[in-house]
Amino acid sequence: MDFLLSEKVDKKQFEKILSYIEHGKREGATILTGGKPCGEKGYYIEPTIFTDVKDGMLIAKDEIFGPVMSLMKFKTIEEIIERANKSRYGLAAGIVTKDLNIANRVSRSIRSGIIWINCYFAFDKDCPFGGYKMSGFGKDMGMAALDKYLLTKSVVTPLYGSPWL
């Protein structure tokens, strides 16, 4: 499988991501793949996938902003929605399913700024990007990005005379 691996912004972010990976291991999550620095130069980290992740683990609760994915088991669709919405963050979510009815139901119910169905980190210049809750305010990209530069106003005038005059 081919993939594009980008360098982390700086040493501080590189070390922060590695500390999340160490936290995940210490808290009992299992590394399915990755988890180590890679390359001879620069701040590169192998794409990392954790299994056996529990809700209370740091890797399940924080926004890592690195190549780290946490896979979590569930029993019902309602459980997925409740667990996702319990998070204090809401930047993005990914749904993988063959059933588009489930995908649509979950995507309408999760409070997240962008939801990818059967893909991840795919963008279009016209799609607004931005989070809910502690994941930011406002949107980048798309027409919604213009809102931060505008002051909107509503003016309401009755068409057939005012009941107050």
PAFI-73061 format. One record per residue: residue in one letter; y, x, z of N, C-alpha, C in turn. Coordinates in nm, 3 decimals, decimal comma, m for minus. Layout:
# PAFI-73061
res->A; n_v->Y; n_u->X; n_w->Z; ca_v->Y; ca_u->X; ca_w->Z; c_v->Y; c_u->X; c_w->Z $
...
This chain:
# PAFI-73061
res->M; n_v->m0,117; n_u->0,085; n_w->0,000; ca_v->0,000; ca_u->0,000; ca_w->0,000; c_v->0,124; c_u->0,090; c_w->0,000 $
res->D; n_v->0,219; n_u->0,060; n_w->m0,087; ca_v->0,344; ca_u->0,134; ca_w->m0,090; c_v->0,448; c_u->0,062; c_w->m0,007 $
res->F; n_v->0,535; n_u->0,137; n_w->0,057; ca_v->0,645; ca_u->0,077; ca_w->0,131; c_v->0,759; c_u->0,176; c_w->0,136 $
res->L; n_v->0,878; n_u->0,122; n_w->0,159; ca_v->0,998; ca_u->0,203; ca_w->0,171; c_v->1,026; c_u->0,223; c_w->0,318 $
res->L; n_v->1,040; n_u->0,346; n_w->0,360; ca_v->1,065; ca_u->0,378; ca_w->0,500; c_v->1,203; c_u->0,441; c_w->0,509 $
res->S; n_v->1,291; n_u->0,377; n_w->0,583; ca_v->1,427; ca_u->0,431; ca_w->0,593; c_v->1,445; c_u->0,506; c_w->0,725 $
res->E; n_v->1,533; n_u->0,604; n_w->0,719; ca_v->1,562; ca_u->0,686; ca_w->0,836; c_v->1,643; c_u->0,604; c_w->0,936 $
res->K; n_v->1,621; n_u->0,629; n_w->1,065; ca_v->1,701; ca_u->0,564; ca_w->1,168; c_v->1,842; c_u->0,620; c_w->1,163 $
res->V; n_v->1,937; n_u->0,545; n_w->1,213; ca_v->2,078; ca_u->0,580; ca_w->1,203; c_v->2,110; c_u->0,715; c_w->1,266 $
res->D; n_v->2,056; n_u->0,737; n_w->1,385; ca_v->2,084; ca_u->0,862; ca_w->1,455; c_v->1,974; c_u->0,889; c_w->1,557 $
res->K; n_v->1,984; n_u->1,001; n_w->1,625; ca_v->1,883; ca_u->1,041; ca_w->1,722; c_v->1,873; c_u->0,940; c_w->1,836 $
res->K; n_v->1,987; n_u->0,885; n_w->1,878; ca_v->1,988; ca_u->0,789; ca_w->1,989; c_v->1,904; c_u->0,665; c_w->1,953 $
res->Q; n_v->1,923; n_u->0,609; n_w->1,833; ca_v->1,846; ca_u->0,492; ca_w->1,791; c_v->1,699; c_u->0,528; c_w->1,773 $
res->F; n_v->1,672; n_u->0,644; n_w->1,717; ca_v->1,536; ca_u->0,694; ca_w->1,699; c_v->1,464; c_u->0,699; c_w->1,834 $
res->E; n_v->1,528; n_u->0,757; n_w->1,934; ca_v->1,467; ca_u->0,768; ca_w->2,068; c_v->1,454; c_u->0,632; c_w->2,135 $
res->K; n_v->1,549; n_u->0,543; n_w->2,110; ca_v->1,542; ca_u->0,408; ca_w->2,167; c_v->1,419; c_u->0,333; c_w->2,114 $
res->I; n_v->1,396; n_u->0,343; n_w->1,984; ca_v->1,279; ca_u->0,276; ca_w->1,925; c_v->1,150; c_u->0,335; c_w->1,980 $
res->L; n_v->1,143; n_u->0,467; n_w->1,989; ca_v->1,023; ca_u->0,531; ca_w->2,046; c_v->1,002; c_u->0,489; c_w->2,191 $
res->S; n_v->1,110; n_u->0,467; n_w->2,266; ca_v->1,095; ca_u->0,423; ca_w->2,406; c_v->1,040; c_u->0,281; c_w->2,411 $
res->Y; n_v->1,078; n_u->0,195; n_w->2,317; ca_v->1,019; ca_u->0,061; ca_w->2,311; c_v->0,869; c_u->0,071; c_w->2,282 $
res->I; n_v->0,831; n_u->0,160; n_w->2,194; ca_v->0,688; ca_u->0,177; ca_w->2,161; c_v->0,612; c_u->0,223; c_w->2,286 $
res->E; n_v->0,668; n_u->0,317; n_w->2,360; ca_v->0,605; ca_u->0,364; ca_w->2,484; c_v->0,596; c_u->0,251; c_w->2,586 $
res->H; n_v->0,702; n_u->0,171; n_w->2,599; ca_v->0,702; ca_u->0,056; ca_w->2,689; c_v->0,587; c_u->m0,039; c_w->2,653 $
res->G; n_v->0,574; n_u->m0,069; n_w->2,525; ca_v->0,468; ca_u->m0,159; ca_w->2,481; c_v->0,331; c_u->m0,109; c_w->2,521 $
res->K; n_v->0,306; n_u->0,020; n_w->2,503; ca_v->0,176; ca_u->0,078; ca_w->2,542; c_v->0,156; c_u->0,070; c_w->2,693 $
res->R; n_v->0,261; n_u->0,105; n_w->2,770; ca_v->0,250; ca_u->0,102; ca_w->2,917; c_v->0,226; c_u->m0,040; c_w->2,969 $
res->E; n_v->0,283; n_u->m0,139; n_w->2,901; ca_v->0,269; ca_u->m0,277; ca_w->2,948; c_v->0,139; c_u->m0,342; c_w->2,902 $
res->G; n_v->0,057; n_u->m0,270; n_w->2,825; ca_v->m0,075; ca_u->m0,319; ca_w->2,790; c_v->m0,093; c_u->m0,369; c_w->2,647 $
res->A; n_v->0,009; n_u->m0,359; n_w->2,565; ca_v->m0,007; ca_u->m0,398; ca_w->2,424; c_v->m0,089; c_u->m0,290; c_w->2,353 $
res->T; n_v->m0,156; n_u->m0,329; n_w->2,247; ca_v->m0,241; ca_u->m0,238; ca_w->2,170; c_v->m0,172; c_u->m0,205; c_w->2,038 $
res->I; n_v->m0,168; n_u->m0,077; n_w->2,004; ca_v->m0,111; ca_u->m0,039; ca_w->1,875; c_v->m0,220; c_u->m0,051; c_w->1,769 $
res->L; n_v->m0,197; n_u->m0,140; n_w->1,673; ca_v->m0,290; ca_u->m0,158; ca_w->1,562; c_v->m0,271; c_u->m0,047; c_w->1,460 $
res->T; n_v->m0,146; n_u->m0,009; n_w->1,438; ca_v->m0,115; ca_u->0,100; ca_w->1,346; c_v->0,023; c_u->0,156; c_w->1,379 $
res->G; n_v->0,044; n_u->0,282; n_w->1,343; ca_v->0,175; ca_u->0,345; ca_w->1,361; c_v->0,200; c_u->0,391; c_w->1,503 $
res->G; n_v->0,329; n_u->0,390; n_w->1,539; ca_v->0,368; ca_u->0,423; ca_w->1,675; c_v->0,415; c_u->0,564; c_w->1,697 $
res->K; n_v->0,425; n_u->0,642; n_w->1,590; ca_v->0,464; ca_u->0,783; ca_w->1,607; c_v->0,576; c_u->0,820; c_w->1,511 $
res->P; n_v->0,650; n_u->0,926; n_w->1,546; ca_v->0,747; ca_u->0,979; ca_w->1,448; c_v->0,670; c_u->1,030; c_w->1,327 $
res->C; n_v->0,735; n_u->1,033; n_w->1,213; ca_v->0,670; ca_u->1,086; ca_w->1,093; c_v->0,772; c_u->1,161; c_w->1,008 $
res->G; n_v->0,722; n_u->1,243; n_w->0,921; ca_v->0,808; ca_u->1,325; ca_w->0,837; c_v->0,846; c_u->1,453; c_w->0,908 $
res->E; n_v->0,881; n_u->1,552; n_w->0,830; ca_v->0,917; ca_u->1,681; ca_w->0,888; c_v->1,064; c_u->1,690; c_w->0,922 $
res->K; n_v->1,147; n_u->1,612; n_w->0,856; ca_v->1,290; ca_u->1,614; ca_w->0,881; c_v->1,340; c_u->1,471; c_w->0,898 $
res->G; n_v->1,445; n_u->1,456; n_w->0,976; ca_v->1,506; ca_u->1,324; ca_w->0,991; c_v->1,444; c_u->1,243; c_w->1,103 $
res->Y; n_v->1,496; n_u->1,122; n_w->1,117; ca_v->1,455; ca_u->1,032; ca_w->1,225; c_v->1,371; c_u->0,917; c_w->1,170 $
res->Y; n_v->1,247; n_u->0,949; n_w->1,133; ca_v->1,156; ca_u->0,850; ca_w->1,076; c_v->1,049; c_u->0,814; c_w->1,177 $
res->I; n_v->1,012; n_u->0,685; n_w->1,179; ca_v->0,907; ca_u->0,635; ca_w->1,267; c_v->0,810; c_u->0,554; c_w->1,181 $
res->E; n_v->0,680; n_u->0,576; n_w->1,204; ca_v->0,579; ca_u->0,500; ca_w->1,131; c_v->0,598; c_u->0,350; c_w->1,158 $
res->P; n_v->0,577; n_u->0,266; n_w->1,057; ca_v->0,575; ca_u->0,122; ca_w->1,083; c_v->0,469; c_u->0,095; c_w->1,189 $
res->T; n_v->0,507; n_u->0,021; n_w->1,292; ca_v->0,422; ca_u->0,002; ca_w->1,409; c_v->0,392; c_u->m0,145; c_w->1,429 $
res->I; n_v->0,264; n_u->m0,177; n_w->1,446; ca_v->0,222; ca_u->m0,315; ca_w->1,474; c_v->0,148; c_u->m0,317; c_w->1,606 $
res->F; n_v->0,196; n_u->m0,401; n_w->1,699; ca_v->0,131; ca_u->m0,421; ca_w->1,828; c_v->0,052; c_u->m0,552; c_w->1,826 $
res->T; n_v->m0,065; n_u->m0,551; n_w->1,890; ca_v->m0,140; ca_u->m0,674; ca_w->1,918; c_v->m0,149; c_u->m0,686; c_w->2,070 $
res->D; n_v->m0,208; n_u->m0,795; n_w->2,117; ca_v->m0,224; ca_u->m0,820; ca_w->2,261; c_v->m0,089; c_u->m0,822; c_w->2,332 $
res->V; n_v->0,013; n_u->m0,873; n_w->2,265; ca_v->0,148; ca_u->m0,879; ca_w->2,322; c_v->0,163; c_u->m1,008; c_w->2,400 $
res->K; n_v->0,220; n_u->m0,998; n_w->2,519; ca_v->0,245; ca_u->m1,113; ca_w->2,607; c_v->0,396; c_u->m1,140; c_w->2,613 $
res->D; n_v->0,431; n_u->m1,264; n_w->2,643; ca_v->0,572; ca_u->m1,306; ca_w->2,645; c_v->0,660; c_u->m1,221; c_w->2,734 $
res->G; n_v->0,611; n_u->m1,176; n_w->2,847; ca_v->0,693; ca_u->m1,102; ca_w->2,942; c_v->0,717; c_u->m0,956; c_w->2,906 $
res->M; n_v->0,648; n_u->m0,906; n_w->2,805; ca_v->0,663; ca_u->m0,765; ca_w->2,768; c_v->0,799; c_u->m0,740; c_w->2,702 $
res->L; n_v->0,853; n_u->m0,623; n_w->2,728; ca_v->0,983; ca_u->m0,585; ca_w->2,672; c_v->0,983; c_u->m0,593; c_w->2,520 $
res->I; n_v->0,874; n_u->m0,551; n_w->2,455; ca_v->0,870; ca_u->m0,553; ca_w->2,309; c_v->0,868; c_u->m0,696; c_w->2,254 $
res->A; n_v->0,835; n_u->m0,794; n_w->2,338; ca_v->0,837; ca_u->m0,934; ca_w->2,296; c_v->0,973; c_u->m0,998; c_w->2,323 $
res->K; n_v->1,050; n_u->m0,941; n_w->2,414; ca_v->1,175; ca_u->m1,003; ca_w->2,458; c_v->1,300; c_u->m0,946; c_w->2,393 $
res->D; n_v->1,298; n_u->m0,820; n_w->2,350; ca_v->1,419; ca_u->m0,754; ca_w->2,301; c_v->1,423; c_u->m0,746; c_w->2,149 $
res->E; n_v->1,544; n_u->m0,728; n_w->2,097; ca_v->1,563; ca_u->m0,697; ca_w->1,955; c_v->1,553; c_u->m0,546; c_w->1,942 $
res->I; n_v->1,452; n_u->m0,497; n_w->1,874; ca_v->1,425; ca_u->m0,354; ca_w->1,869; c_v->1,503; c_u->m0,285; c_w->1,756 $
res->F; n_v->1,527; n_u->m0,351; n_w->1,647; ca_v->1,596; ca_u->m0,294; ca_w->1,531; c_v->1,529; c_u->m0,165; c_w->1,484 $
res->G; n_v->1,399; n_u->m0,175; n_w->1,466; ca_v->1,321; ca_u->m0,063; ca_w->1,417; c_v->1,192; c_u->m0,115; c_w->1,357 $
res->P; n_v->1,108; n_u->m0,029; n_w->1,303; ca_v->0,986; ca_u->m0,072; ca_w->1,234; c_v->0,874; c_u->m0,107; c_w->1,332 $
res->V; n_v->0,899; n_u->m0,208; n_w->1,416; ca_v->0,802; ca_u->m0,247; ca_w->1,519; c_v->0,781; c_u->m0,398; c_w->1,511 $
res->M; n_v->0,655; n_u->m0,439; n_w->1,498; ca_v->0,621; ca_u->m0,581; ca_w->1,493; c_v->0,525; c_u->m0,612; c_w->1,607 $
res->S; n_v->0,549; n_u->m0,723; n_w->1,674; ca_v->0,463; ca_u->m0,768; ca_w->1,783; c_v->0,389; c_u->m0,894; c_w->1,740 $
res->L; n_v->0,257; n_u->m0,888; n_w->1,735; ca_v->0,176; ca_u->m1,004; ca_w->1,701; c_v->0,131; c_u->m1,072; c_w->1,829 $
res->M; n_v->0,156; n_u->m1,204; n_w->1,836; ca_v->0,124; ca_u->m1,278; ca_w->1,958; c_v->0,037; c_u->m1,399; c_w->1,923 $
res->K; n_v->m0,064; n_u->m1,424; n_w->2,005; ca_v->m0,154; ca_u->m1,537; ca_w->1,983; c_v->m0,090; c_u->m1,665; c_w->2,033 $
res->F; n_v->m0,133; n_u->m1,778; n_w->1,976; ca_v->m0,084; ca_u->m1,909; ca_w->2,018; c_v->m0,195; c_u->m2,011; c_w->1,996 $
res->K; n_v->m0,179; n_u->m2,128; n_w->2,061; ca_v->m0,279; ca_u->m2,234; ca_w->2,046; c_v->m0,225; c_u->m2,354; c_w->1,969 $
res->T; n_v->m0,097; n_u->m2,386; n_w->1,987; ca_v->m0,041; ca_u->m2,503; ca_w->1,920; c_v->0,093; c_u->m2,469; c_w->1,855 $
res->I; n_v->0,132; n_u->m2,551; n_w->1,760; ca_v->0,262; ca_u->m2,535; ca_w->1,694; c_v->0,374; c_u->m2,555; c_w->1,796 $
res->E; n_v->0,356; n_u->m2,650; n_w->1,886; ca_v->0,458; ca_u->m2,674; ca_w->1,989; c_v->0,479; c_u->m2,550; c_w->2,075 $
res->E; n_v->0,371; n_u->m2,479; n_w->2,105; ca_v->0,381; ca_u->m2,356; ca_w->2,183; c_v->0,463; c_u->m2,250; c_w->2,108 $
res->I; n_v->0,441; n_u->m2,237; n_w->1,979; ca_v->0,517; ca_u->m2,141; ca_w->1,899; c_v->0,665; c_u->m2,171; c_w->1,908 $
res->I; n_v->0,700; n_u->m2,296; n_w->1,885; ca_v->0,841; ca_u->m2,337; ca_w->1,885; c_v->0,903; c_u->m2,313; c_w->2,022 $
res->E; n_v->0,835; n_u->m2,354; n_w->2,127; ca_v->0,887; ca_u->m2,336; ca_w->2,263; c_v->0,907; c_u->m2,188; c_w->2,296 $
res->R; n_v->0,810; n_u->m2,106; n_w->2,264; ca_v->0,820; ca_u->m1,962; ca_w->2,294; c_v->0,932; c_u->m1,897; c_w->2,214 $
res->A; n_v->0,944; n_u->m1,932; n_w->2,089; ca_v->1,051; ca_u->m1,874; ca_w->2,006; c_v->1,188; c_u->m1,915; c_w->2,059 $
res->N; n_v->1,203; n_u->m2,040; n_w->2,096; ca_v->1,333; ca_u->m2,089; ca_w->2,142; c_v->1,368; c_u->m2,046; c_w->2,283 $
res->K; n_v->1,269; n_u->m2,000; n_w->2,358; ca_v->1,294; ca_u->m1,949; ca_w->2,493; c_v->1,365; c_u->m1,814; c_w->2,491 $
res->S; n_v->1,355; n_u->m1,744; n_w->2,381; ca_v->1,417; ca_u->m1,613; ca_w->2,369; c_v->1,568; c_u->m1,624; c_w->2,377 $
res->R; n_v->1,631; n_u->m1,524; n_w->2,435; ca_v->1,778; ca_u->m1,524; ca_w->2,440; c_v->1,837; c_u->m1,479; c_w->2,306 $
res->Y; n_v->1,751; n_u->m1,435; n_w->2,216; ca_v->1,796; ca_u->m1,391; ca_w->2,084; c_v->1,754; c_u->m1,490; c_w->1,977 $
res->G; n_v->1,819; n_u->m1,480; n_w->1,863; ca_v->1,785; ca_u->m1,569; ca_w->1,752; c_v->1,835; c_u->m1,516; c_w->1,619 $
res->L; n_v->1,812; n_u->m1,388; n_w->1,594; ca_v->1,857; ca_u->m1,331; ca_w->1,468; c_v->1,766; c_u->m1,373; c_w->1,353 $
res->A; n_v->1,636; n_u->m1,349; n_w->1,367; ca_v->1,545; ca_u->m1,377; ca_w->1,257; c_v->1,406; c_u->m1,411; c_w->1,310 $
res->A; n_v->1,331; n_u->m1,482; n_w->1,227; ca_v->1,193; ca_u->m1,516; ca_w->1,260; c_v->1,112; c_u->m1,511; c_w->1,132 $
res->G; n_v->0,984; n_u->m1,483; n_w->1,146; ca_v->0,894; ca_u->m1,481; ca_w->1,032; c_v->0,778; c_u->m1,575; c_w->1,057 $
res->I; n_v->0,743; n_u->m1,654; n_w->0,956; ca_v->0,632; ca_u->m1,748; ca_w->0,964; c_v->0,534; c_u->m1,713; c_w->0,852 $
res->V; n_v->0,407; n_u->m1,696; n_w->0,888; ca_v->0,304; ca_u->m1,669; ca_w->0,788; c_v->0,202; c_u->m1,781; c_w->0,798 $
res->T; n_v->0,192; n_u->m1,861; n_w->0,692; ca_v->0,098; ca_u->m1,972; ca_w->0,690; c_v->0,073; c_u->m2,016; c_w->0,547 $
res->K; n_v->m0,043; n_u->m2,075; n_w->0,523; ca_v->m0,072; ca_u->m2,134; ca_w->0,392; c_v->m0,023; c_u->m2,279; c_w->0,387 $
res->D; n_v->0,006; n_u->m2,336; n_w->0,503; ca_v->0,044; ca_u->m2,477; ca_w->0,513; c_v->0,197; c_u->m2,489; c_w->0,516 $
res->L; n_v->0,256; n_u->m2,529; n_w->0,403; ca_v->0,402; ca_u->m2,538; ca_w->0,396; c_v->0,458; c_u->m2,651; c_w->0,483 $
res->N; n_v->0,377; n_u->m2,751; n_w->0,517; ca_v->0,424; ca_u->m2,854; ca_w->0,611; c_v->0,448; c_u->m2,792; c_w->0,748 $
res->I; n_v->0,357; n_u->m2,705; n_w->0,791; ca_v->0,376; ca_u->m2,635; ca_w->0,918; c_v->0,496; c_u->m2,542; c_w->0,908 $
res->A; n_v->0,507; n_u->m2,468; n_w->0,800; ca_v->0,619; ca_u->m2,376; ca_w->0,782; c_v->0,752; c_u->m2,450; c_w->0,791 $
res->N; n_v->0,762; n_u->m2,565; n_w->0,724; ca_v->0,886; ca_u->m2,642; ca_w->0,727; c_v->0,915; c_u->m2,699; c_w->0,865 $
res->R; n_v->0,812; n_u->m2,749; n_w->0,932; ca_v->0,830; ca_u->m2,804; ca_w->1,067; c_v->0,879; c_u->m2,696; c_w->1,164 $
res->V; n_v->0,813; n_u->m2,581; n_w->1,161; ca_v->0,851; ca_u->m2,473; ca_w->1,252; c_v->0,989; c_u->m2,419; c_w->1,218 $
res->S; n_v->1,019; n_u->m2,401; n_w->1,090; ca_v->1,149; ca_u->m2,345; ca_w->1,052; c_v->1,263; c_u->m2,439; c_w->1,090 $
res->R; n_v->1,241; n_u->m2,569; n_w->1,086; ca_v->1,346; ca_u->m2,663; ca_w->1,128; c_v->1,363; c_u->m2,664; c_w->1,279 $
res->S; n_v->1,261; n_u->m2,626; n_w->1,352; ca_v->1,264; ca_u->m2,636; ca_w->1,499; c_v->1,307; c_u->m2,509; c_w->1,570 $
res->I; n_v->1,291; n_u->m2,394; n_w->1,507; ca_v->1,326; ca_u->m2,266; ca_w->1,571; c_v->1,475; c_u->m2,240; c_w->1,556 $
res->R; n_v->1,539; n_u->m2,202; n_w->1,668; ca_v->1,682; ca_u->m2,168; ca_w->1,667; c_v->1,696; c_u->m2,020; c_w->1,631 $
res->S; n_v->1,707; n_u->m1,995; n_w->1,502; ca_v->1,718; ca_u->m1,860; ca_w->1,451; c_v->1,808; c_u->m1,862; c_w->1,327 $
res->G; n_v->1,884; n_u->m1,755; n_w->1,308; ca_v->1,979; ca_u->m1,750; ca_w->1,198; c_v->1,916; c_u->m1,741; c_w->1,060 $
res->I; n_v->1,803; n_u->m1,676; n_w->1,050; ca_v->1,731; ca_u->m1,668; ca_w->0,923; c_v->1,582; c_u->m1,673; c_w->0,953 $
res->I; n_v->1,512; n_u->m1,747; n_w->0,870; ca_v->1,367; ca_u->m1,759; ca_w->0,888; c_v->1,302; c_u->m1,728; c_w->0,754 $
res->W; n_v->1,212; n_u->m1,631; n_w->0,756; ca_v->1,138; ca_u->m1,594; ca_w->0,637; c_v->1,000; c_u->m1,657; c_w->0,643 $
res->I; n_v->0,958; n_u->m1,721; n_w->0,535; ca_v->0,826; ca_u->m1,782; ca_w->0,527; c_v->0,743; c_u->m1,703; c_w->0,427 $
res->N; n_v->0,632; n_u->m1,649; n_w->0,477; ca_v->0,539; ca_u->m1,569; ca_w->0,396; c_v->0,605; c_u->m1,448; c_w->0,329 $
res->C; n_v->0,707; n_u->m1,396; n_w->0,391; ca_v->0,773; ca_u->m1,273; ca_w->0,348; c_v->0,854; c_u->m1,225; c_w->0,468 $
res->Y; n_v->0,916; n_u->m1,111; n_w->0,455; ca_v->1,003; ca_u->m1,065; ca_w->0,564; c_v->1,107; c_u->m0,970; c_w->0,508 $
res->F; n_v->1,226; n_u->m0,985; n_w->0,556; ca_v->1,341; ca_u->m0,901; ca_w->0,522; c_v->1,379; c_u->m0,913; c_w->0,375 $
res->A; n_v->1,352; n_u->m1,029; n_w->0,316; ca_v->1,394; ca_u->m1,057; ca_w->0,179; c_v->1,532; c_u->m1,121; c_w->0,186 $
res->F; n_v->1,622; n_u->m1,079; n_w->0,097; ca_v->1,759; ca_u->m1,130; ca_w->0,099; c_v->1,804; c_u->m1,172; c_w->m0,039 $
res->D; n_v->1,899; n_u->m1,261; n_w->m0,041; ca_v->1,973; ca_u->m1,297; ca_w->m0,160; c_v->2,120; c_u->m1,292; c_w->m0,122 $
res->K; n_v->2,203; n_u->m1,246; n_w->m0,211; ca_v->2,346; ca_u->m1,230; ca_w->m0,179; c_v->2,413; c_u->m1,361; c_w->m0,139 $
res->D; n_v->2,356; n_u->m1,474; n_w->m0,178; ca_v->2,415; ca_u->m1,604; ca_w->m0,146; c_v->2,364; c_u->m1,663; c_w->m0,016 $
res->C; n_v->2,264; n_u->m1,601; n_w->0,046; ca_v->2,210; ca_u->m1,651; ca_w->0,173; c_v->2,290; c_u->m1,595; c_w->0,289 $
res->P; n_v->2,345; n_u->m1,682; n_w->0,374; ca_v->2,414; ca_u->m1,631; ca_w->0,493; c_v->2,316; c_u->m1,557; c_w->0,583 $
res->F; n_v->2,364; n_u->m1,451; n_w->0,647; ca_v->2,281; ca_u->m1,374; ca_w->0,740; c_v->2,358; c_u->m1,359; c_w->0,870 $
res->G; n_v->2,296; n_u->m1,399; n_w->0,979; ca_v->2,356; ca_u->m1,386; ca_w->1,111; c_v->2,273; c_u->m1,464; c_w->1,210 $
res->G; n_v->2,290; n_u->m1,431; n_w->1,337; ca_v->2,202; ca_u->m1,487; ca_w->1,438; c_v->2,257; c_u->m1,602; c_w->1,517 $
res->Y; n_v->2,173; n_u->m1,654; n_w->1,604; ca_v->2,207; ca_u->m1,756; ca_w->1,702; c_v->2,202; c_u->m1,688; c_w->1,839 $
res->K; n_v->2,250; n_u->m1,758; n_w->1,937; ca_v->2,243; ca_u->m1,715; ca_w->2,078; c_v->2,301; c_u->m1,574; c_w->2,095 $
res->M; n_v->2,229; n_u->m1,484; n_w->2,160; ca_v->2,279; ca_u->m1,349; ca_w->2,188; c_v->2,269; c_u->m1,256; c_w->2,067 $
res->S; n_v->2,232; n_u->m1,310; n_w->1,953; ca_v->2,217; ca_u->m1,227; ca_w->1,832; c_v->2,341; c_u->m1,228; c_w->1,744 $
res->G; n_v->2,452; n_u->m1,266; n_w->1,800; ca_v->2,575; ca_u->m1,252; ca_w->1,723; c_v->2,644; c_u->m1,382; c_w->1,693 $
res->F; n_v->2,764; n_u->m1,367; n_w->1,641; ca_v->2,848; ca_u->m1,481; ca_w->1,607; c_v->2,887; c_u->m1,468; c_w->1,461 $
res->G; n_v->2,892; n_u->m1,579; n_w->1,392; ca_v->2,934; ca_u->m1,576; ca_w->1,253; c_v->2,822; c_u->m1,531; c_w->1,161 $
res->K; n_v->2,856; n_u->m1,528; n_w->1,034; ca_v->2,758; ca_u->m1,494; ca_w->0,931; c_v->2,815; c_u->m1,387; c_w->0,840 $
res->D; n_v->2,727; n_u->m1,306; n_w->0,786; ca_v->2,759; ca_u->m1,213; ca_w->0,679; c_v->2,689; c_u->m1,265; c_w->0,554 $
res->M; n_v->2,743; n_u->m1,231; n_w->0,441; ca_v->2,687; ca_u->m1,268; ca_w->0,311; c_v->2,705; c_u->m1,418; c_w->0,283 $
res->G; n_v->2,703; n_u->m1,454; n_w->0,158; ca_v->2,716; ca_u->m1,593; ca_w->0,118; c_v->2,853; c_u->m1,652; c_w->0,148 $
res->M; n_v->2,871; n_u->m1,777; n_w->0,111; ca_v->2,999; ca_u->m1,846; ca_w->0,133; c_v->3,032; c_u->m1,857; c_w->0,282 $
res->A; n_v->2,931; n_u->m1,867; n_w->0,367; ca_v->2,955; ca_u->m1,879; ca_w->0,511; c_v->3,027; c_u->m1,757; c_w->0,567 $
res->A; n_v->3,014; n_u->m1,642; n_w->0,503; ca_v->3,081; ca_u->m1,520; ca_w->0,551; c_v->3,232; c_u->m1,532; c_w->0,540 $
res->L; n_v->3,281; n_u->m1,616; n_w->0,450; ca_v->3,426; ca_u->m1,634; ca_w->0,435; c_v->3,489; c_u->m1,706; c_w->0,553 $
res->D; n_v->3,410; n_u->m1,783; n_w->0,627; ca_v->3,464; ca_u->m1,860; ca_w->0,739; c_v->3,537; c_u->m1,775; c_w->0,841 $
res->K; n_v->3,494; n_u->m1,652; n_w->0,862; ca_v->3,559; ca_u->m1,568; ca_w->0,963; c_v->3,699; c_u->m1,525; c_w->0,920 $
res->Y; n_v->3,733; n_u->m1,545; n_w->0,794; ca_v->3,866; ca_u->m1,509; ca_w->0,744; c_v->3,956; c_u->m1,631; c_w->0,725 $
res->L; n_v->3,906; n_u->m1,748; n_w->0,758; ca_v->3,980; ca_u->m1,872; ca_w->0,735; c_v->4,011; c_u->m1,943; c_w->0,865 $
res->L; n_v->4,122; n_u->m2,013; n_w->0,866; ca_v->4,153; ca_u->m2,106; ca_w->0,975; c_v->4,142; c_u->m2,246; c_w->0,915 $
res->T; n_v->4,049; n_u->m2,322; n_w->0,963; ca_v->4,031; ca_u->m2,456; ca_w->0,908; c_v->4,101; c_u->m2,558; c_w->0,996 $
res->K; n_v->4,140; n_u->m2,667; n_w->0,935; ca_v->4,210; ca_u->m2,772; ca_w->1,007; c_v->4,165; c_u->m2,906; c_w->0,951 $
res->S; n_v->4,149; n_u->m3,003; n_w->1,038; ca_v->4,119; ca_u->m3,139; ca_w->0,994; c_v->4,242; c_u->m3,225; c_w->1,017 $
res->V; n_v->4,281; n_u->m3,301; n_w->0,916; ca_v->4,392; ca_u->m3,396; ca_w->0,928; c_v->4,338; c_u->m3,532; c_w->0,886 $
res->V; n_v->4,349; n_u->m3,630; n_w->0,974; ca_v->4,296; ca_u->m3,763; ca_w->0,947; c_v->4,411; c_u->m3,862; c_w->0,941 $
res->T; n_v->4,420; n_u->m3,938; n_w->0,833; ca_v->4,525; ca_u->m4,038; ca_w->0,816; c_v->4,458; c_u->m4,169; c_w->0,774 $
res->P; n_v->4,486; n_u->m4,279; n_w->0,846; ca_v->4,427; ca_u->m4,406; ca_w->0,805; c_v->4,483; c_u->m4,449; c_w->0,669 $
res->L; n_v->4,399; n_u->m4,506; n_w->0,584; ca_v->4,441; ca_u->m4,547; ca_w->0,451; c_v->4,519; c_u->m4,679; c_w->0,450 $
res->Y; n_v->4,492; n_u->m4,768; n_w->0,542; ca_v->4,550; ca_u->m4,902; ca_w->0,539; c_v->4,634; c_u->m4,931; c_w->0,662 $
res->G; n_v->4,720; n_u->m4,840; n_w->0,700; ca_v->4,807; ca_u->m4,862; ca_w->0,815; c_v->4,741; c_u->m4,820; c_w->0,944 $
res->S; n_v->4,824; n_u->m4,788; n_w->1,039; ca_v->4,774; ca_u->m4,741; ca_w->1,167; c_v->4,774; c_u->m4,855; c_w->1,268 $
res->P; n_v->4,669; n_u->m4,865; n_w->1,348; ca_v->4,668; ca_u->m4,968; ca_w->1,453; c_v->4,769; c_u->m4,936; c_w->1,564 $
res->W; n_v->4,826; n_u->m4,817; n_w->1,565; ca_v->4,919; ca_u->m4,777; ca_w->1,671; c_v->5,065; c_u->m4,794; c_w->1,632 $
res->L; n_v->5,091; n_u->m4,830; n_w->1,509; ca_v->5,230; ca_u->m4,846; ca_w->1,465; c_v->5,267; c_u->m4,991; c_w->1,448 $
